[in-house]
Amino acid sequence: MATKKVTLRGVGAKYGKSVRAKYASIELKQRKKQECPFCKKTAKRVSRGIWKCSKCGKKFASGTYYLE
């Protein structure tokens, strides 16, 4: 069984495997399309913990990297 190579922009070899793996899992969740809890359409991250729905225009607070 081959191991999956984790390559990320901005995180080099000096940070170690476990740090790169954690960073990769957060990045994957963050880059996914998130669902607005009000209208069930796409919500986008404005800043840390602040989200805005593209359809209904509501701004709301939730998780830092992805909606929980």
C-alpha positions as a printed NumPy array, in Angstrom:
array([[  0.   ,   0.   ,   0.   ],
       [  1.496,   3.308,  -1.078],
       [  1.257,   6.359,   1.131],
       [ -0.466,   9.452,  -0.179],
       [  1.923,  12.322,  -0.804],
       [  0.685,  15.568,   0.712],
       [  1.84 ,  18.58 ,  -1.269],
       [  0.59 ,  21.997,  -0.267],
       [  1.348,  25.464,  -1.411],
       [  3.1  ,  27.414,   1.344],
       [  3.817,  24.472,   3.655],
       [  7.197,  22.935,   2.958],
       [  9.021,  19.868,   4.189],
       [ 10.384,  21.655,   7.241],
       [  6.987,  21.546,   8.985],
       [  6.702,  17.746,   9.115],
       [  4.193,  15.191,   7.922],
       [  1.589,  15.526,  10.676],
       [  1.344,  19.315,  10.347],
       [  0.957,  19.063,   6.57 ],
       [ -1.723,  16.377,   6.952],
       [ -3.745,  18.528,   9.399],
       [ -3.395,  21.523,   7.114],
       [ -4.534,  19.46 ,   4.121],
       [ -7.672,  18.208,   5.898],
       [ -8.647,  21.748,   6.93 ],
       [ -7.997,  23.077,   3.408],
       [-10.178,  20.391,   1.818],
       [-13.093,  21.153,   4.145],
       [-12.665,  24.901,   3.748],
       [-12.58 ,  24.868,  -0.069],
       [-15.748,  22.765,  -0.38 ],
       [-19.015,  24.523,  -1.1  ],
       [-20.742,  25.179,   2.209],
       [-24.515,  25.091,   2.656],
       [-26.399,  28.087,   4.081],
       [-28.425,  27.006,   7.161],
       [-31.267,  29.373,   6.213],
       [-31.957,  28.756,   2.509],
       [-29.741,  25.692,   1.781],
       [-27.808,  27.426,  -1.03 ],
       [-24.087,  28.211,  -1.197],
       [-22.471,  30.201,   1.622],
       [-19.006,  31.701,   1.327],
       [-16.465,  32.523,   4.018],
       [-15.962,  36.28 ,   4.333],
       [-13.419,  36.225,   7.155],
       [-12.548,  34.097,  10.162],
       [-15.862,  32.734,  11.457],
       [-18.01 ,  35.083,   9.322],
       [-20.043,  33.602,   6.475],
       [-22.336,  35.138,   3.847],
       [-24.963,  33.417,   1.734],
       [-24.792,  34.096,  -1.986],
       [-28.573,  33.805,  -2.465],
       [-30.354,  35.253,   0.576],
       [-27.504,  37.644,   1.477],
       [-27.557,  36.83 ,   5.199],
       [-24.337,  37.133,   7.186],
       [-23.856,  34.781,  10.095],
       [-21.202,  33.43 ,  12.413],
       [-20.164,  29.792,  12.545],
       [-17.01 ,  27.692,  12.486],
       [-13.708,  29.252,  11.567],
       [-12.844,  27.115,   8.548],
       [-16.107,  25.374,   7.636],
       [-19.764,  25.44 ,   8.653],
       [-20.61 ,  23.084,  11.479]])
